[in-house]
Amino acid sequence: MQSIDQSVLEAFDTMWGLYPEPVMLVHACRDVLAVNQRAEELGITPGIKCYSLYPSDRICPGCLGNKMLKSGQAERKGAFTKQGRYVDGYWIPVKGVEKVFVHFGNDITEFVKPELLAE
């Protein structure tokens, strides 16, 4: 697993520790460097490859991590899960830390118009 400065891990925990959805701090190689409390509750642990949650042995087909890393700008994408939920996903670069980003998705199914869910 990639190493990261302790101050970055502390900042991640301060900002995302109690966020109500699972949040991961991810290296460009897709090592999960840290997770918030909700991710821990779901059994997500540092040291795994993020795509293993898909499950897959390579980067997920809808992942915008590479695009975000190349541009240096946050990316957003909405998608349906296999369970029929609508998740609003984010890939956000960590300012001043190369090849590291925050990744999470908010389940916003209850806020999406029913006609959009049918598509």
ChimeraX attribute file (.defattr): number of C-alpha atoms within 10 A of each C-alpha:
attribute: neighborCount
match mode: 1-to-1
recipient: residues
	/A:1	13
	/A:2	12
	/A:3	8
	/A:4	13
	/A:5	8
	/A:6	9
	/A:7	9
	/A:8	16
	/A:9	14
	/A:10	13
	/A:11	11
	/A:12	19
	/A:13	18
	/A:14	12
	/A:15	10
	/A:16	20
	/A:17	19
	/A:18	13
	/A:19	14
	/A:20	12
	/A:21	15
	/A:22	21
	/A:23	26
	/A:24	25
	/A:25	27
	/A:26	28
	/A:27	23
	/A:28	14
	/A:29	14
	/A:30	22
	/A:31	20
	/A:32	25
	/A:33	23
	/A:34	26
	/A:35	23
	/A:36	24
	/A:37	19
	/A:38	17
	/A:39	20
	/A:40	15
	/A:41	10
	/A:42	9
	/A:43	8
	/A:44	20
	/A:45	17
	/A:46	18
	/A:47	14
	/A:48	16
	/A:49	22
	/A:50	26
	/A:51	17
	/A:52	13
	/A:53	11
	/A:54	12
	/A:55	11
	/A:56	12
	/A:57	11
	/A:58	12
	/A:59	18
	/A:60	15
	/A:61	9
	/A:62	10
	/A:63	17
	/A:64	19
	/A:65	25
	/A:66	15
	/A:67	13
	/A:68	19
	/A:69	20
	/A:70	9
	/A:71	10
	/A:72	16
	/A:73	12
	/A:74	18
	/A:75	19
	/A:76	15
	/A:77	13
	/A:78	15
	/A:79	14
	/A:80	13
	/A:81	10
	/A:82	7
	/A:83	6
	/A:84	10
	/A:85	14
	/A:86	21
	/A:87	17
	/A:88	16
	/A:89	18
	/A:90	22
	/A:91	26
	/A:92	21
	/A:93	23
	/A:94	19
	/A:95	9
	/A:96	8
	/A:97	12
	/A:98	12
	/A:99	18
	/A:100	25
	/A:101	25
	/A:102	22
	/A:103	24
	/A:104	18
	/A:105	19
	/A:106	15
	/A:107	18
	/A:108	12
	/A:109	15
	/A:110	9
	/A:111	8
	/A:112	11
	/A:113	9
	/A:114	10
	/A:115	7
	/A:116	8
	/A:117	12
	/A:118	6
	/A:119	5
